[in-house]
Every structure is written in C-alpha cells, then in structure tokens.
Amino acid sequence: MRFNWISLSRYCLAVFSVLLYVLIGGASEITGSAAQVDDRQKTEPQHLTVILERIYLDGEISQEVVHETCWSMANFWAKYDQWQLTEMEESTFVFRRKVDDISPLLKANGFFGITEDGVLTIFNGRPGQSRIIQSFFQIDIRKLESKKQEELIQGIPIKTKDQYVQVLETFKPYSLKKE
C-alpha cells in the first residue's frame, strides 16, 4: 500500500482548521448545546490586533498594525484570505504577503551604487555616506565603461520596479563569477 502524502496533508489541514475554529470562538457551535453558548460572545464583538507584513522584492519588510472590531470570524478570515497567517496569539494575528514591487522606501530614496570594494548595492540616499539597504554582487569595474562607472558612483535613482530590474540586468554581465 502506497502512502498518500496529499491525503495526509489534507487531513492535517482539516484538523488544524477545526482546532483553529474551536480556539477562535466556534467551540460553542460545535458542541450543539444551546445551554453552553456564551451570550456575550453573540452580542459583543471581539477586539483583535492584526499585524500586516509586506515583503517587497528588495527585501524590505513593512508592518502595518490594524485594530479590528470583529462581529464574525467568517468575515474576518474572508477579509484576509489573500494573506498568509504566520502567527496567532490570543487576540493578535500576524499575516504576511509578498508584494511584487519595490518598497516605498526605495521609491522615495533608493539609489543603486557601488561600494568601495565594487559591490553593486542599494543605498538609502546617494552612495557614499548613506546607509546600505541591500547588496547584490561584486562587479568587475575594469570591464565597465567610464559612463556606467560614473553613474554608479553618483547613484542611480530607483523609482519603479522596472528600473530596479533593468539596473540589475544591466550590471549582471559585469559580475565577478565565484569559482
């Protein structure tokens, strides 16, 4: 008899869903006994803290804290169905989602540049005295034309995802291969 991983994963997901439902407030509905229903739960909303984490292409993670007044857990879960639940503790839920874009920080103040040792890097501000946000790969400076060298020294502003991708693709052929 072959072991079916798909069936096991579906079973585990179903068990987890039932346990989650019981923990969040559906326990009274599962028992089926009207005497055990907490009247307060039916008439008073739950106050929840939701932390939304967005992970951008450039590696930046932003967090947004939302305070929810929740009358129905079904509506709550539906509202965040495009998010991945990563943590749950009492009335606090942490959801995460990958964003197919660069971060607002990069759009506002991000510049591609090069470090002293020739690593293609994104800086928070112009290269030189600014904080490094992300580093990529080392570039063979000798192969770069002087105009491209100067652009990297001055800093190339990043305003869109397309610019971000284009700069990476432009300088990738100049990367030093590690053997």
C-alpha positions in Angstrom: 0.0 0.0 0.0 1.4 3.4 -1.0 1.4 6.2 1.4 -0.6 9.2 0.1 1.0 12.5 1.1 -1.8 14.5 -0.4 -4.4 12.8 1.7 -2.3 13.2 4.9 -1.8 16.9 4.2 -5.5 17.4 3.6 -6.3 15.6 6.8 -3.8 17.7 8.8 -5.2 20.9 7.3 -8.7 19.8 8.2 -7.7 19.0 11.8 -5.9 22.3 12.0 -8.9 24.2 10.7 -11.2 22.6 13.2 -8.8 23.3 16.1 -8.4 26.9 14.9 -12.2 27.3 14.7 -12.6 25.9 18.2 -9.9 28.2 19.6 -11.3 31.3 18.0 -14.8 31.0 19.1 -16.6 28.3 17.2 -16.5 25.9 20.2 -20.0 26.7 21.3 -21.4 26.0 17.8 -19.6 22.7 17.6 -21.0 21.4 20.9 -24.5 22.0 19.7 -25.9 22.7 23.2 -27.7 26.0 23.5 -27.1 26.0 27.2 -23.4 26.2 26.7 -23.5 29.2 24.3 -21.9 32.3 25.8 -24.5 35.0 25.2 -21.8 37.7 25.5 -20.0 36.2 22.5 -23.1 36.6 20.4 -23.8 40.2 21.3 -20.3 41.7 21.9 -17.6 42.0 19.2 -14.1 40.7 19.6 -11.4 43.3 19.5 -8.4 42.0 17.5 -5.0 43.3 16.7 -3.9 42.5 13.1 -0.3 43.0 12.0 0.1 43.0 8.2 3.7 42.3 7.0 4.5 43.1 3.4 7.7 41.7 1.9 9.0 43.6 -1.1 11.3 42.5 -4.0 14.1 44.4 -2.5 13.9 42.5 0.8 12.4 45.4 2.8 9.6 44.4 5.2 6.9 46.8 6.2 4.5 46.3 9.1 1.0 47.9 9.5 -0.9 47.4 12.7 -4.7 47.3 12.3 -7.2 47.2 15.2 -10.3 45.3 14.2 -13.7 45.1 15.8 -14.9 41.7 14.7 -18.5 40.5 14.9 -18.0 37.4 12.7 -14.8 35.3 12.4 -16.0 34.1 9.0 -15.9 37.7 7.7 -12.6 38.3 9.4 -11.0 35.3 7.6 -12.6 36.3 4.3 -11.1 39.8 4.7 -7.6 38.4 5.0 -7.9 35.4 2.6 -5.1 36.8 0.3 -2.7 36.9 3.3 -0.7 34.1 4.9 -1.3 33.7 8.6 2.2 33.4 10.2 1.4 33.8 13.9 -1.6 33.8 16.2 -1.6 34.6 19.9 -4.8 35.3 21.8 -6.3 38.3 20.0 -3.3 39.2 17.9 -2.9 37.8 14.3 0.2 38.3 12.1 -0.4 38.0 8.4 2.3 38.1 5.7 2.2 38.8 1.9 4.8 39.1 -0.8 4.5 42.2 -2.9 5.6 42.1 -6.5 7.0 45.6 -6.3 9.8 47.6 -4.7 9.3 49.1 -1.3 8.1 52.7 -0.7 11.5 53.3 0.9 13.2 52.5 -2.3 10.8 54.6 -4.4 11.3 57.6 -2.1 15.1 57.5 -1.5 16.7 54.4 -3.1 19.8 54.6 -5.2 21.9 51.9 -6.9 25.6 52.5 -6.3 28.8 50.7 -5.8 30.8 50.1 -2.6 34.5 50.7 -2.2 35.1 47.0 -2.9 33.0 47.0 -6.1 29.7 45.5 -4.8 26.5 46.6 -6.6 24.4 48.0 -3.7 21.2 49.9 -3.0 21.6 52.8 -0.6 19.1 54.8 1.3 20.2 58.1 -0.3 23.1 58.7 -2.6 26.1 56.3 -2.4 28.9 57.2 -0.1 27.7 58.3 3.3 24.2 56.7 3.1 23.0 53.5 4.8 23.2 50.3 2.8 19.8 48.7 2.2 20.8 45.7 0.1 23.9 44.3 -1.6 23.9 42.1 -4.7 27.2 41.0 -6.4 30.7 42.2 -7.0 31.3 44.0 -10.3 34.4 43.8 -12.4 35.0 47.6 -12.6 37.7 47.2 -15.3 35.0 45.9 -17.7 32.6 48.8 -17.1 32.7 51.8 -19.4 33.5 55.1 -17.7 30.0 56.4 -18.1 28.5 53.5 -16.2 31.2 53.7 -13.5 30.3 57.4 -13.0 26.6 56.6 -12.8 27.2 54.1 -10.1 29.5 56.5 -8.2 26.9 59.3 -8.4 24.0 56.9 -7.7 21.2 55.7 -10.0 17.7 56.6 -8.5 15.2 53.8 -8.3 11.6 54.9 -8.7 9.9 51.8 -10.2 10.1 48.0 -10.2 11.0 48.1 -13.9 14.0 50.4 -13.2 15.1 48.1 -10.4 15.0 45.0 -12.6 16.7 46.9 -15.5 19.6 48.1 -13.5 20.2 44.6 -12.1 20.1 43.1 -15.6 22.4 45.8 -17.0 25.1 45.1 -14.4 24.7 41.3 -14.1 27.1 40.6 -17.1 29.8 42.5 -15.2 29.6 40.4 -12.1 32.7 38.6 -10.9 32.0 34.9 -11.0 32.9 33.0 -7.9 34.5 29.6 -8.7 
